[in-house]
Amino acid sequence: MFDQGMLVPLAILPLLTSLAISFLLTPLIIKLAPRLGIVDDPKRRNHPARLHEKPTPRGGGIPLFIAIIVSCLIFLPFDQRLSAILLGAAIVVGVGYLDDRRDYSPYIRLLAQILAAGVVVAAGIGISFISNPLGGIIDLSQPRIALNILGETRHIWVLSALFGFAWIVALMNAVSWSSGVDGQLSGFAGISALVIAILSLKFSADITQWPITILAVITAGAFFGFLPWHAYPQKIMPGFSGATLAGFMLAVLSLLSTTKVGTLMIVLAIPLADAGFSVARRVIAGKLPIWGDRKHLHHRLLDAGWSKPKIAAFYWLASAFLGILALYLNAEAKLYTIIGIVLFVGLLLIWLNYLLQSQKPQDHANG
């Protein structure tokens, strides 16, 4: 068995390895970006959510993915679950790279996310129950469907599979939508993965938990290594590949142990709340949620006069504070905390919209 004193040193080397690979490889991708066709020129690409003003490489998912896969192959046993995770990551990064080159339709990007989530769920990654904030647990292990595959009987846990599938797809989009400002995503993604790793240490006596800790620190290291190049003024953007990879890895990590889903919802409460309001706003306007706009929280803060570094720091500090808080909350307290943050984000968006509307020059022709 592993105790915390033994596991902490074991986790440091994978974290530093992933961080070093990501940090050293990213400038190479920046240099090769013109040849790879992933330089985003704002004068040629008209997108409502665009915030950069000069040509900038987009393919951040490439060094992030390489850092994660190499570190995993060095420090983790290559089994069915790890192969499914890396295959799912390869799908979103591969399609993301093509999107960074050509700006694919949101439907194609969504299809890639669905395929990646399907690969992970098909490998049996999911949870059998979740804590009920009102007491007890919610059983996701029933009903089950028995299938005979190559002479072997396998059971599909229907609710568990549906929950895992929906969670992965939802988190990939929520995290991706909060990636518009320099350093924003790489900072809070690294912090979120580190919180999951710290939480895993609580269960370090269970030998089945240590690979989750190692995978979490590998993920954290990759994004922390990418951060110096992504921080203001950014030399490279995560692009669809890097932003979706962040959501994918965090979702998978949270599913590998039941208690981490609620914790991650706390850590990412602001991006999740912002995503929820964005979906509602677009549906009310008669638009599909997958079509982007320039009305996310970071856009509103930028319009209100906040600088890009200040917005990124707000997301980092909020994730760190909520992560520390989440480590000490039970299921009921997590529920109330999430409700409180949703209300806070909603009121903040309403206030920012009112502030920005009041600052617009009055149209005298219309009174």
Rosetta blueprint (number, residue, H / E / L):
1 M L
2 F L
3 D L
4 Q H
5 G H
6 M H
7 L H
8 V H
9 P H
10 L H
11 A H
12 I H
13 L H
14 P H
15 L H
16 L H
17 T H
18 S H
19 L H
20 A H
21 I H
22 S H
23 F H
24 L H
25 L H
26 T H
27 P H
28 L H
29 I H
30 I H
31 K H
32 L H
33 A H
34 P H
35 R H
36 L H
37 G L
38 I L
39 V E
40 D E
41 D L
42 P L
43 K L
44 R L
45 R L
46 N L
47 H L
48 P L
49 A L
50 R L
51 L L
52 H L
53 E L
54 K L
55 P L
56 T E
57 P E
58 R L
59 G L
60 G L
61 G H
62 I H
63 P H
64 L H
65 F H
66 I H
67 A H
68 I H
69 I H
70 V H
71 S H
72 C H
73 L H
74 I H
75 F H
76 L L
77 P L
78 F L
79 D L
80 Q H
81 R H
82 L H
83 S H
84 A H
85 I H
86 L H
87 L H
88 G H
89 A H
90 A H
91 I H
92 V H
93 V H
94 G H
95 V H
96 G H
97 Y H
98 L H
99 D H
100 D H
101 R H
102 R H
103 D L
104 Y L
105 S L
106 P H
107 Y H
108 I H
109 R H
110 L H
111 L H
112 A H
113 Q H
114 I H
115 L H
116 A H
117 A H
118 G H
119 V H
120 V H
121 V H
122 A H
123 A L
124 G L
125 I L
126 G L
127 I L
128 S L
129 F E
130 I E
131 S E
132 N L
133 P L
134 L L
135 G L
136 G L
137 I E
138 I E
139 D E
140 L L
141 S L
142 Q L
143 P L
144 R E
145 I E
146 A E
147 L E
148 N E
149 I E
150 L L
151 G L
152 E E
153 T E
154 R E
155 H E
156 I E
157 W E
158 V H
159 L H
160 S H
161 A H
162 L H
163 F H
164 G H
165 F H
166 A H
167 W H
168 I H
169 V H
170 A H
171 L H
172 M H
173 N H
174 A H
175 V H
176 S H
177 W H
178 S L
179 S L
180 G L
181 V L
182 D L
183 G L
184 Q H
185 L H
186 S H
187 G H
188 F H
189 A H
190 G H
191 I H
192 S H
193 A H
194 L H
195 V H
196 I H
197 A H
198 I H
199 L H
200 S H
201 L H
202 K L
203 F L
204 S L
205 A L
206 D L
207 I H
208 T H
209 Q H
210 W H
211 P H
212 I H
213 T H
214 I H
215 L H
216 A H
217 V H
218 I H
219 T H
220 A H
221 G H
222 A H
223 F H
224 F H
225 G H
226 F H
227 L H
228 P H
229 W H
230 H H
231 A L
232 Y L
233 P L
234 Q L
235 K L
236 I L
237 M L
238 P L
239 G H
240 F H
241 S H
242 G H
243 A H
244 T H
245 L H
246 A H
247 G H
248 F H
249 M H
250 L H
251 A H
252 V H
253 L H
254 S H
255 L H
256 L L
257 S L
258 T L
259 T H
260 K H
261 V H
262 G H
263 T H
264 L H
265 M H
266 I H
267 V H
268 L L
269 A H
270 I H
271 P H
272 L H
273 A H
274 D H
275 A H
276 G H
277 F H
278 S H
279 V H
280 A H
281 R H
282 R H
283 V H
284 I H
285 A L
286 G L
287 K L
288 L L
289 P L
290 I L
291 W L
292 G L
293 D L
294 R L
295 K L
296 H L
297 L H
298 H H
299 H H
300 R H
301 L H
302 L H
303 D H
304 A L
305 G L
306 W L
307 S L
308 K H
309 P H
310 K H
311 I H
312 A H
313 A H
314 F H
315 Y H
316 W H
317 L H
318 A H
319 S H
320 A H
321 F H
322 L H
323 G H
324 I H
325 L H
326 A H
327 L L
328 Y L
329 L L
330 N L
331 A H
332 E H
333 A H
334 K H
335 L H
336 Y H
337 T H
338 I H
339 I H
340 G H
341 I H
342 V H
343 L H
344 F H
345 V H
346 G H
347 L H
348 L H
349 L H
350 I H
351 W H
352 L H
353 N H
354 Y H
355 L H
356 L H
357 Q H
358 S H
359 Q H
360 K L
361 P L
362 Q L
363 D L
364 H H
365 A H
366 N H
367 G L
